[in-house]
Amino acid sequence: MKIIVTFQPKEEFITDLKNNFPEVEFLFYKKIKEAEDELPNAEVIVTMGEDLTDDHIERSKQCKWIMVTSAGLEKMPFEAIKKRGILVTNARGIHKIPMAEFTIGLMLQHAKQLQAVWEQEKDAVWSRRLPTSELCESSLLILGAGAIGGEIARLAKAFHMNVSGVNSTGLTGDHFDDMFTLQTFRDQLPKADYIVSVLPSTSETKGILEVDHFEQMKDSAVFINIGRGDLVEESVLLEVQEKNLIRHMYLDVFDQEPLPENHPFWKAASITVTPHLSSITKKYMPRALEIFKKNLFTYSNNMDNYINLIDTERGY
């Protein structure tokens, strides 16, 4: 069996894979273009999920399985994959710990005014007049109550927050006080102190938040987007900022990445930009490859207990 990996992991991970699966021929490439000549011979392709095209799928005549070592699938050529009947799995679930910690960190930073504290320190200013607050008993609305949203809710409950969520069914889950759907969450907006989005990019979620959603929020509300940049159009966010509709926005994901240096988000006083790093820690690749190894064992033994099997019709 020949497996092509379209990114270059550290040597320790390469050695681990080869030692655990000595019967497999692994070929590692820094990018997909370098792998194109070998694609027709690959039975399995391992990708970060942003480099495959319809043409690559067409070339991969022997491909039976694609492992995506991330959770995002919006750039996958699913129509071509579906026509070929190729199995797809991903690394869903590995992001919940770092992304939940990142979210709690932003909320604490905001509540305790740490950015302002750091600015005061630079100028050697001793002032205790900063308007700090508490997470305790504040209201959190999580758009996307899956694995990541559930972990955010679990940690938020440790701070005694009131936690509501949004999922596809409206059925509540652990650590949530209430649950809504994309069709019913609007009434919760005026009650939320923090609104966090971890929604994936789908036809239902693209551009779902509009100016009137922000108009319904408290003027003291905080919006955090760590899901996908196409959840809300940039023009909407800029209008929200210009009208001072809410207190602050923390944005980790964008339509165009990297965010251009001249983008107005960088200079906006009520917007904090972070470079799509909410999921990045040293444990990212070990967790992703652990799922791959378990699925490779399943594949090699003609079993069907795959982790994170993707419905290619739905795209997730």
N, C-alpha and C positions, 0 to 999 in steps of 0.2 A: 504494500500500500504506500502510495506517495502522497504526502501532505505538504502543501505550500502554505507558508506563513508570510503574510504581506507586511510585516513589520519586524523589527529586530529587537527581541527581548534580551535581557542580560544573559551572559554566558551561563550563570548558575541555573537559569530556567531552561535553557537549551539542553544542558547536561542532564537535568532532571527528567525532561521529556524523553530523551534518548535512552536513559537508563531504565525508565519505566516501560518503554515500548520499543525494545530492541529490534522488533520485526518490522518497524515502520521506518520509511525513508523520509526524514524531515528536511525540507528545503526552506531556508530563511532568507528573506529579502527585505531591504530597507523600505522599498515602496513597490507598488503594484507594477509599475512600468518595467522594473527589472525582472519581474516574474512572468511576463507575458509569453515568453517562448516555452515555458514549462507548463502553462495552464492546460494545454490539451492532455497532459499526462497526469493531472492531479485528480485524485479521488476525493480529497477533502481540502477545503480552503479555509484558513483561519485569518480573519480580518478584523480591523477595528470598526468596520461598518461604514466607512465613508469613501472608500476608494473603488469599489466594484461598479462596473457599468454593464449595460445590456450587451455590449461587445465582448466584455470579459466572460460573461455567462455563456455567450454563444461559442466562444473559443474553448471553454472548459467542457469538452465533450464527455469526459469520464466522471465529472464531478457529481457526487451523490449527497454531499453534506457540506454546509457552510456553517462554521462556528464564528459568531460575532462576539468578540471579547469586550463588548460594551453593552449598555442597555439600549442606546439610541438606534433606531432602525429606519428613520425617515428618509435616509439617503440610499437605502438598499433598492436594487432594481427588481422589485417583487414580481412584476409582470413577466419578465424573462425567466425568473426563478420558478414561478408557478407553472409556466409552460413546460419546463423541463422536469417538474416534479422533484426538485431538489429539497432535501431536508434542511431546515434552518433552526439553529438554537442560538441563544445569546446569554449574556452574563447578568441578566436581571437579578437584582437583589444585593449585588456586591456593593452598591453605592449607599445603602441605607444608613450605615454607621457614620461615614464621613460627612454625608450631606445633612444628616440630622444634627450632628455636632456643629456644622457650619451655620445652620439656621439658628440654633440656640445661641451660638456665639454672636451672630448679628443682632438678635433681639436683645441680648444682654448689653452689647455695645451701645445700642440705641437707648435702652432704658437707663443705663448708667452714664450716658453722655461721654463715652470714652474718647471719641474723636475730638471733642471740645477740650477734654482734659489734656490730651496730648498736645494740642495747639497751645494751651496755657503753659504747659511745661516748657515748650520751646522758647516762649517769651518770658519765662520766669515769673508768671503771674499767679499769685495766690488768691483764688476766688472760690468761694463755696456757694455761689449763687446760681450754679448750673441747675436747670430744671430736671433733676433725675427722677426716675419713677421705679416701679417694681413690676416684675412679670406676674407676681402673685395676684390672682383673681382677675387678671386681664383676659380678654377674649381673643382666641386664635382661630382663624378659619383657614383650613388646609385644602387647597384645590388639588385633588389627586391623592386619595386616601389609600394608596397601595402600600408596597413594602416601605418605601421611603417616607411617605406621609404618615404611615403607622408608627414608624420609629420616631419621627418628629413629635407625634402626639404622645408617645410614651414618655419621652424626655420632658415635654411640656407639662405633663401631669405631675412630675416631680417638683415643679415650680408652682403647683396648684393653679394652673391656668384652666380656663373654661375652653374646651376644644371642640370645634365642629369640623366636619369634613365634607368633601364632595367626591362621590364616586359614581359609577354607571348605574347602580341599582337603588341607591338611597338607603340600603340596609346598613345599620350601624355595625361598628367593629370595636375591638378592644381599644381602650384609652380614648374613645370618642364619646362626647356627651350627646351629640346630635349628628345626623348625616343627611346630606342633601344630594341632589343630582345637578347636572349642568342646566337643567330646566327650572330648578327650584331654589338655587342657592342665593339668588338676588336679594331676597328678603333678609338674609343674614348679614349683608354688607354693612348696613348702618350700625350693627351691634359689634363688629369686629375691631379690635385694636391693632391686630396684626393679620395681614392676609398673605399667605405663602402659597406660591404655585409650584408644584412639581409635576404638572400635567405633561404628558408626552405630546408630540406633534402628530395630530390626526386631522382628518377633514372636519371633525366636530370641534376641535379646539383652536384651530388657526384663526387668529383675530377675534377670539370670542370676547375679550374684554374691550369695551369701548369707553368713551369719555363719560357717558352717563352712568356706567358702573362706578367710576371713581367719584362722581358727583354724589352718589348715594353713601359713600364712605364717610366716616368721621373726618373732620379736618385735622385731627390728631393721629389719623391712621398711618400705619407703615405697611408698604407693599414690598414683598420680597419675591423675586422670580429666579428660581434655580432650576426650572424645568426646561422650557424651550423658548427661544427668542421670538418665535412667530405667534406666541400666545396673544400678544398685543402689539399693534403697529407702532413703530417708532414715533410717528406723527401724533398718535394718541398720548404717548408718554410725555412728549414735549409740551403738548397742550395742557396736560395735567400739571406739569411743572410750572408752566407760565402762569396758570390760573391759581396756583397754590391750593389745589383741591385737597391734598393730603399733606401730612408732615414730611414724609421721606419715602424714597424708593431705593432699594438695594437690588441692583441688577447684575446677575452673574452670567446671563445668556443673552445673545443678540442675533439679529438676522444676519449680520455680516461679522465674521470673526476672522482675524483679530479686529477689534473696533478701531476704525481709523483715528489717527492722532488728532485730526481736526474735527472730530465728531462733537456736537454740542453737549452730549451726555457728560463728557469729561469736566466741563466748566460749570455745569448746573449745580447750584448750591444744595438743592434738595434731592440730588441723585448721587448715590455712591456706586461706582463701577468696580466690579471685581472680574478678573480675566478667566471666567469659566473654570474655576478651580475648586468648586464646592465638593467634587467627588475625588479629587486627586490627593492620594497619600501614598506612602511607600508600600502599603498593603494592597493597592489596586491590582497590580499584575499577579501577585500570588493568588489572590482570590479568584480572579478571572481564569487563570490557568488551572486552578483546582477544579472548577466546573468543567473546563475542557477535558481534563484528564478523566473525570468520572464519565463524561459523555463518550469519550474515545473508547473506554472500556466497554461501555454499552454497545457502541457501534461495532467494535471488533468482535463481539460475542453474539451479534445478531439479536440483541435484546431490544426492548422497546421502552425502558424506563428512563427516558431522556430528561435531563433537567432543563427547564425553560424552552420547551418545544414551541416554536412560533407558528401561528396560523398565517400562512402566506396570503390567504385571501383577505384577512383583516389587517395584516401588516404589523401584528404585535401578539 
